Amino acid sequence: MAITIKDLAKAAGVSVTTISRVVNGNYSGVSEETKNRILVLVNNMGYKPNAIARGLVTRRTKTIGLIIPDVSNEFFSSIARGAEDEANGREYNVFLCNTDEDVFKEKQYLAALNEKCVDGILYAGTVKGKSNEILNLKEKQFPLVIIDRQIEDIEISGVFIDNIEGAYKATNYLIKLGHSNIACITGPLSDRNACDRLEGYKKALKDNSIAYDSLKVMEGNFKVDGGMNAMKELLRIEKISAVFASNDLMAYGAYKIIKSRKMHIPTEISIIGFDDNALSDIIEPELTTIRQPAYEMGKLSARMLIDILEKKSSHKVITRLIPELVIRNSVSEKKL
Ligand code: RIB
């Protein structure tokens, strides 16, 4: 039967608390003789600290939760990779939770992470917006860092990109190549990032004196099928020469419909995406897109959270990275 912390305390003639502190490397208030006697007993009796029990005593499990809304989207799996590399490098484990953009599943995962006594949470929410559970954790000062999808009206540390700037760059690039009949496939407009990208598209049109036409804007869902459905509708509108898709997966969906109509990308329709997933420089033609530094966002958010846990940072930190335009072969000059 496994040796317990109580067995050790009895054998050493000290309290459970003293044993717990010594096995967790906290020797303050313990004599050298007592410390050495306990360490010899730990070794001779083969005591293995229980990670959860250790967490309950020290309130630390050296584990963080990572909640992401769509693990099948390479943008989020890159975030997870960056967060895990940073956490593992600082001797933290990561519990990855994929919510499938489902608020009920998100609630279940938050409850499970609480039961597992994680030290903190990295959180990329669903497109449905504000989560009451996250607001409660914030109220309780639970260590929390937001990634990618901002939560309206609450001040929490986080790592984001400037979505308005990214969409502006994409649309403006199309305009500079002579396009004025530019459609936009948005993400779900319940999501702040999707709304900001639509705003960046509108701003670029306005700054170039091109009238906004809501008939050229279709709401998507950040997935391939949403891009396909939106592109089918847009092809009913004459003369569209370019499309800004608010993420790469929807751009892939648009590709599929355009090619099914035997139309040519980019000479008949130019396409620009957002994220720069790994597939985007493999598909034909390679997709021009706005690159989000997803891996770096994951790494940076994990660093922020662990710095909070280790008391190296106490104030709120908001990092907003600038996305860059990656020019490939899915956009060409508007033919006269
Ligand atoms: O591809 C999924 C999208 O949702 C990304 O652009 C990311 O910013 C998230 O908001």
Residues whose N, C-alpha, C, O or C-beta is under 5 A from the ligand:
A	BS01	RIB	F75 N193 F222 S246 N247 F274 D275
